[in-house]
Amino acid sequence: MAIENTTGENRTACPFRYLMAVMGSIGLAILYGFKVNASVAIVAMVNHTAIKSHIKLSTSNDSETNNITLTNICPFDDISDVTTIKNEDGPFVWNEFIQGLILSSYFWGYIVSMLPGGRLAELWSAKWLMNGSVLLNLVASILTPIAARMHYWLFIAMRFLQGIGGGVSFPAMHVMIAKWAPPHERNVIASIVYAGTALGTVISILLTGLLAVNLGWESIFYIEGALCLIWCTIWWLMIADSPEEQTRFITQEEKNYIVMSLGGHKKNIPKAIPWLQVFRSKPFIAILVAHFCSNFGWYMLLIELPTFMNQILKFNMSSNTGLSSIPFFCMWLFTMILSEVLAILQKKGLITVTISRKIGTLFASLVPMLCLIQVSYIGCDRTKAVVLMTIAVTCIGGMYSGFLANHIDIAPNFAGSLVAITNFVATIPGFVVPVFVGQLTHGNQTIEAWRIVFLVTIILYIIEILVYTIFGSGNEQSWNQIEASDEEANDQTLPLRRNNTR
């Protein structure tokens, strides 16, 4: 049954633009799975017993260091916990610093490919860029076990390649959203797409933990890599770069509706970006600051949560994977609910796009900040720590309805480049956080050491709240406007006029 709405679209039960969003969400879920699987896999790959023995030997003459380690560690490190950890020991004696290098290497590649990826998505093809991103991650994943056994620097090289693939994903999907999402549906479609990052985290943490425990750490990279082929094939056959280019699976009514809602004709994207105006734009700078500060907290929880739960709260591998995944599942649910609520409020005229973005960003910053303040001072209370971490990660999902969708509002013609710029800067925490945490906790896995990590994150959240609340905006900026010639505009809108007269 088709339903005619007030905008002139003949709606079907499942419009194709939402199928595109679901496929994009699955694609990002796959890529985020690769981003986080090493954080869980490394717990099974490393010989923790050997590392602790080495640390005890190297610090045996340092009584002050030994006193700090003994007096500031959680007291439930009993015999059963030690036995469990010994049974989970892997073959690699990589200390915290080397582990930090491995975990951060993904972001070295991520940051390299981001800026060129954003422009390629705008000028060439967001569809094929996304497809290539997943394929590169697939190949590197399958080669990872061999690389890790040869030398940890080869493992780092595989993570670097996966980062190169992952770096183009957000710009590519931003361009896809800008071309496929009618303005009043942007909140929901963007949230569907980017909620895949949370869903991918849940699936990856659970699947990685199960594979590590039951089939060994090598199976993580082989099985998760092979599963990507299905998505790549469907994306290739089913999705086009824009409604104008989509020839299958979409009705002409939906195609006309999307194109007309986005301005009536396809605009030419200029080869030059107005950089001076971009960096003078207060709304853009607000997004940049919010993205950087938010990502510090996001990556700290994303990358280091499994380590914190294993080393401080003493959860074994099977408990760790389940508990680590719960916050990201809650985040996925929260993202979908919040986006729908904000979209309804916007449609009813109760809030503006600007207010909607600020509400989403406030959820993603204020709530995690309050949770981390409490986590810093609750000591070894496992239950409270898990609850607070779950609430913090859950509310970070507000960023997908907040600043992360804001690039498309202020400049849809440059959405890929703008998100590439802010994500470039916001990726710096991706490779700083693992090394930062690794250095602070090297031979000193204590609550005091982790408290420093949490307090630095809290300060950055405060900066994000102040800057984005004052300067954030959902209004299209004047430098986004691109005028097409009259002849070109007539040529592009003529087919639509013919279709509308039927």
KOLLO-74053 format. One line per 8 residues: number of its first residue (from 1); their letters; for each residue x, y negated, z negated of C-alpha. Coordinates in steps of 0.05 Angstrom, whole numbers, plus 5000, padded with zeros to 4 digits. Layout:
BEGIN
NUM = a = X/Y/Z | ...
This chain:
BEGIN
1 = maienttg = 5000/5000/5000 | 5026/4931/5018 | 5013/4869/4978 | 5013/4799/5007 | 5044/4748/4959 | 5040/4672/4960 | 5107/4665/4993 | 5085/4702/5055
9 = enrtacpf = 5122/4767/5043 | 5085/4831/5056 | 5112/4869/4996 | 5122/4944/4997 | 5128/4987/4936 | 5204/4982/4937 | 5232/4923/4977 | 5298/4938/5011
17 = rylmavmg = 5335/4881/4976 | 5325/4918/4911 | 5352/4982/4941 | 5413/4942/4962 | 5419/4917/4890 | 5414/4988/4862 | 5467/5013/4911 | 5512/4955/4893
25 = siglaily = 5500/4970/4819 | 5522/5043/4830 | 5583/5019/4868 | 5604/4974/4811 | 5589/5030/4762 | 5638/5074/4800 | 5692/5020/4800 | 5682/5003/4726
33 = gfkvnasv = 5685/5077/4712 | 5755/5078/4742 | 5772/5014/4704 | 5757/5044/4636 | 5771/5119/4645 | 5845/5110/4631 | 5828/5078/4564 | 5794/5143/4542
41 = aivamvnh = 5839/5191/4581 | 5902/5163/4551 | 5879/5186/4482 | 5881/5257/4508 | 5944/5247/4550 | 5989/5220/4494 | 6024/5262/4441 | 6004/5221/4380
49 = taikshik = 6039/5268/4331 | 6106/5260/4365 | 6098/5184/4368 | 6081/5180/4293 | 6141/5224/4276 | 6186/5180/4317 | 6160/5117/4283 | 6171/5148/4214
57 = lstsndse = 6243/5165/4232 | 6257/5097/4261 | 6228/5060/4201 | 6252/5106/4146 | 6303/5055/4123 | 6253/4997/4124 | 6215/5003/4058 | 6176/4939/4071
65 = tnnitltn = 6147/4966/4136 | 6130/5032/4104 | 6092/4997/4048 | 6051/4956/4097 | 6032/5018/4137 | 6011/5057/4075 | 5973/5003/4038 | 5933/4975/4096
73 = icpfddis = 5908/5038/4128 | 5838/5068/4121 | 5837/5120/4065 | 5798/5175/4100 | 5858/5201/4140 | 5849/5272/4110 | 5876/5339/4131 | 5817/5355/4177
81 = dvttikne = 5827/5290/4216 | 5901/5303/4224 | 5889/5374/4249 | 5838/5349/4299 | 5885/5296/4326 | 5942/5347/4332 | 5898/5394/4372 | 5882/5336/4419
89 = dgpfvwne = 5955/5317/4431 | 5974/5311/4504 | 6041/5322/4539 | 6065/5249/4542 | 6105/5213/4489 | 6085/5142/4507 | 6088/5092/4451 | 6038/5035/4442
97 = fiqglils = 6078/4988/4486 | 6080/5037/4545 | 6006/5052/4535 | 5993/4977/4538 | 6031/4972/4604 | 5991/5029/4634 | 5924/5000/4612 | 5943/4930/4636
105 = syfwgyiv = 5971/4951/4703 | 5901/4958/4732 | 5893/4883/4723 | 5958/4867/4759 | 5928/4894/4823 | 5860/4866/4805 | 5886/4795/4802 | 5928/4801/4866
113 = smlpggrl = 5869/4820/4911 | 5816/4775/4882 | 5827/4709/4917 | 5837/4737/4988 | 5780/4785/4974 | 5732/4728/4961 | 5746/4693/5026 | 5746/4758/5066
121 = aelwsakw = 5677/4774/5038 | 5651/4707/5063 | 5685/4705/5131 | 5690/4779/5149 | 5646/4832/5115 | 5626/4840/5042 | 5597/4909/5058 | 5662/4938/5086
129 = lmngsvll = 5704/4904/5032 | 5662/4939/4979 | 5667/5006/5015 | 5743/5000/5021 | 5747/4982/4948 | 5715/5047/4926 | 5755/5089/4976 | 5821/5061/4951
137 = nlvasilt = 5802/5078/4879 | 5783/5148/4901 | 5850/5162/4934 | 5890/5133/4876 | 5850/5173/4825 | 5864/5239/4859 | 5938/5224/4862 | 5942/5201/4788
145 = piaarmhy = 5956/5269/4753 | 6015/5283/4798 | 6041/5212/4789 | 6034/5214/4713 | 6074/5279/4708 | 6130/5251/4751 | 6139/5185/4712 | 6095/5136/4676
153 = wlfiamrf = 6115/5082/4726 | 6082/5121/4781 | 6020/5126/4738 | 6024/5050/4732 | 6029/5046/4808 | 5965/5085/4817 | 5929/5040/4767 | 5956/4980/4805
161 = lqgigggv = 5925/5007/4870 | 5859/5018/4836 | 5862/4947/4811 | 5872/4921/4882 | 5808/4957/4902 | 5770/4934/4841 | 5791/4861/4850 | 5750/4850/4912
169 = sfpamhvm = 5686/4881/4884 | 5657/4821/4847 | 5669/4772/4904 | 5639/4822/4953 | 5577/4833/4911 | 5569/4758/4898 | 5567/4747/4973 | 5517/4804/4982
177 = iakwapph = 5472/4773/4928 | 5477/4704/4959 | 5454/4733/5026 | 5401/4781/5001 | 5369/4749/4939 | 5314/4697/4945 | 5329/4641/4894 | 5273/4658/4845
185 = ernviasi = 5294/4731/4845 | 5368/4718/4837 | 5367/4730/4762 | 5337/4799/4768 | 5377/4822/4830 | 5443/4796/4802 | 5429/4831/4736 | 5412/4897/4770
193 = vyagtalg = 5477/4893/4809 | 5522/4874/4751 | 5487/4918/4700 | 5523/4974/4738 | 5587/4953/4702 | 5556/4972/4635 | 5524/5035/4662 | 5590/5056/4694
201 = tvisillt = 5624/5045/4628 | 5574/5090/4592 | 5579/5146/4643 | 5655/5141/4649 | 5667/5143/4574 | 5621/5202/4564 | 5644/5241/4626 | 5717/5226/4613
209 = gllavnlg = 5713/5250/4542 | 5675/5314/4560 | 5724/5330/4616 | 5785/5317/4572 | 5759/5362/4517 | 5734/5419/4561 | 5775/5419/4625 | 5837/5379/4608
217 = wesifyie = 5858/5308/4623 | 5876/5323/4696 | 5804/5340/4712 | 5783/5268/4695 | 5818/5240/4756 | 5802/5296/4805 | 5727/5303/4790 | 5712/5229/4781
225 = galcliwc = 5749/5214/4846 | 5713/5266/4886 | 5644/5241/4864 | 5655/5174/4899 | 5649/5203/4969 | 5573/5208/4965 | 5565/5134/4949 | 5614/5112/5003
233 = tiwwlmia = 5575/5151/5056 | 5506/5124/5035 | 5532/5052/5030 | 5563/5058/5099 | 5500/5085/5132 | 5447/5046/5094 | 5471/4976/5078 | 5485/4915/5122
241 = dspeeqtr = 5519/4849/5105 | 5455/4808/5110 | 5381/4816/5125 | 5392/4790/5196 | 5440/4848/5209 | 5398/4901/5176 | 5365/4943/5230 | 5339/5002/5190
249 = fitqeekn = 5299/5014/5126 | 5273/4942/5122 | 5207/4912/5147 | 5207/4850/5191 | 5164/4815/5140 | 5215/4825/5085 | 5272/4804/5131 | 5235/4739/5149
257 = yivmslgg = 5217/4726/5077 | 5289/4731/5052 | 5318/4689/5109 | 5265/4634/5102 | 5272/4632/5026 | 5346/4620/5034 | 5338/4561/5081 | 5305/4585/5145
265 = hkknipka = 5367/4602/5185 | 5436/4632/5177 | 5487/4578/5162 | 5557/4578/5187 | 5609/4584/5132 | 5666/4534/5143 | 5737/4558/5144 | 5758/4504/5096
273 = ipwlqvfr = 5736/4502/5023 | 5729/4432/4991 | 5779/4448/4937 | 5784/4377/4910 | 5710/4373/4899 | 5706/4443/4870 | 5758/4428/4816 | 5727/4361/4801
281 = skpfiail = 5660/4394/4789 | 5643/4398/4715 | 5593/4455/4725 | 5646/4496/4760 | 5699/4482/4706 | 5647/4502/4654 | 5638/4569/4689 | 5714/4577/4693
289 = vahfcsnf = 5724/4566/4619 | 5665/4610/4600 | 5689/4666/4645 | 5760/4665/4616 | 5739/4663/4543 | 5684/4714/4551 | 5729/4762/4588 | 5780/4761/4532
297 = gwymllie = 5727/4789/4485 | 5698/4835/4538 | 5765/4866/4557 | 5786/4872/4484 | 5725/4914/4470 | 5725/4950/4537 | 5798/4972/4536 | 5814/4975/4462
305 = lptfmnqi = 5749/5001/4430 | 5767/5075/4440 | 5836/5063/4410 | 5808/5025/4350 | 5757/5079/4336 | 5810/5134/4341 | 5868/5101/4304 | 5831/5060/4251
313 = lkfnmssn = 5763/5092/4241 | 5792/5162/4253 | 5739/5190/4299 | 5762/5251/4338 | 5757/5255/4414 | 5686/5283/4419 | 5659/5233/4369 | 5699/5176/4400
321 = tglssipf = 5670/5184/4470 | 5599/5187/4445 | 5604/5128/4398 | 5645/5087/4448 | 5592/5095/4501 | 5531/5077/4459 | 5546/5001/4458 | 5551/4999/4535
329 = fcmwlftm = 5486/5037/4543 | 5453/4986/4498 | 5486/4931/4538 | 5456/4959/4602 | 5386/4960/4572 | 5394/4890/4543 | 5419/4863/4610 | 5358/4888/4647
337 = ilsevlai = 5308/4864/4594 | 5339/4795/4586 | 5343/4782/4661 | 5269/4800/4669 | 5248/4757/4611 | 5288/4697/4637 | 5261/4707/4707 | 5189/4707/4681
345 = lqkkglit = 5202/4644/4640 | 5232/4610/4702 | 5174/4631/4746 | 5124/4602/4696 | 5163/4537/4694 | 5179/4543/4620 | 5254/4538/4630 | 5300/4513/4685
353 = vtisrkig = 5356/4552/4718 | 5405/4512/4676 | 5371/4531/4611 | 5366/4604/4634 | 5441/4607/4647 | 5458/4575/4580 | 5413/4623/4542 | 5447/4683/4575
361 = tlfaslvp = 5516/4654/4561 | 5498/4639/4489 | 5477/4711/4477 | 5543/4734/4508 | 5586/4691/4463 | 5553/4671/4398 | 5528/4740/4377 | 5595/4777/4392
369 = mlcliqvs = 5632/4721/4355 | 5589/4730/4292 | 5598/4806/4296 | 5673/4802/4302 | 5677/4755/4242 | 5642/4808/4200 | 5683/4866/4230 | 5747/4830/4210
377 = yigcdrtk = 5728/4834/4136 | 5687/4897/4125 | 5749/4941/4115 | 5741/5015/4130 | 5665/5019/4130 | 5654/5062/4192 | 5578/5053/4196 | 5580/4977/4192
385 = avvlmtia = 5637/4974/4242 | 5600/5017/4293 | 5535/4978/4285 | 5570/4910/4292 | 5611/4932/4352 | 5547/4959/4384 | 5510/4893/4374 | 5570/4854/4401
393 = vtciggmy = 5578/4894/4464 | 5503/4896/4475 | 5496/4821/4475 | 5556/4810/4520 | 5507/4834/4574 | 5478/4764/4572 | 5536/4740/4616 | 5503/4772/4677
401 = sgflanhi = 5443/4726/4670 | 5488/4670/4646 | 5552/4642/4674 | 5567/4701/4720 | 5506/4687/4764 | 5519/4612/4761 | 5567/4610/4820 | 5510/4627/4868
409 = diapnfag = 5467/4571/4838 | 5517/4515/4846 | 5547/4536/4914 | 5516/4597/4949 | 5558/4584/5012 | 5622/4593/4972 | 5597/4645/4922 | 5652/4695/4939
417 = slvaitnf = 5709/4646/4934 | 5683/4613/4870 | 5675/4679/4833 | 5743/4700/4859 | 5774/4637/4828 | 5740/4644/4761 | 5751/4719/4758 | 5824/4709/4777
425 = vatipgfv = 5834/4665/4715 | 5788/4709/4673 | 5829/4771/4691 | 5890/4744/4655 | 5862/4772/4589 | 5857/4840/4625 | 5932/4849/4625 | 5948/4805/4565
433 = vpvfvgql = 5901/4840/4516 | 5930/4911/4521 | 6002/4886/4514 | 5981/4837/4459 | 5945/4892/4420 | 6001/4942/4434 | 6054/4895/4405 | 6013/4878/4343
441 = thgnqtie = 5996/4951/4328 | 6063/4983/4348 | 6079/5024/4286 | 6027/4984/4249 | 5957/5013/4263 | 5924/4975/4206 | 5862/4933/4195 | 5906/4872/4183
449 = awrivflv = 5936/4879/4252 | 5869/4887/4285 | 5841/4828/4246 | 5889/4782/4283 | 5863/4808/4350 | 5791/4795/4328 | 5805/4725/4302 | 5839/4703/4367
457 = tiilyiie = 5777/4727/4404 | 5731/4688/4357 | 5768/4623/4371 | 5760/4633/4446 | 5685/4647/4438 | 5677/4580/4401 | 5711/4544/4460 | 5664/4579/4509
465 = ilvytifg = 5601/4559/4471 | 5620/4486/4467 | 5644/4476/4539 | 5589/4514/4574 | 5532/4486/4531 | 5555/4415/4546 | 5576/4420/4620 | 5540/4481/4649
473 = sgneqswn = 5489/4470/4704 | 5444/4511/4750 | 5436/4457/4802 | 5465/4464/4872 | 5524/4418/4881 | 5529/4368/4938 | 5594/4396/4965 | 5559/4462/4981
481 = qieasdee = 5516/4429/5035 | 5534/4451/5106 | 5497/4419/5163 | 5485/4461/5226 | 5476/4426/5293 | 5404/4415/5316 | 5413/4462/5375 | 5443/4517/5332
489 = andqtlpl = 5388/4509/5279 | 5334/4513/5332 | 5365/4576/5362 | 5368/4610/5295 | 5298/4592/5270 | 5262/4605/5336 | 5255/4681/5326 | 5228/4669/5256
497 = rrnntr = 5176/4621/5282 | 5154/4672/5334 | 5148/4725/5280 | 5108/4680/5234 | 5057/4665/5289 | 5038/4738/5297
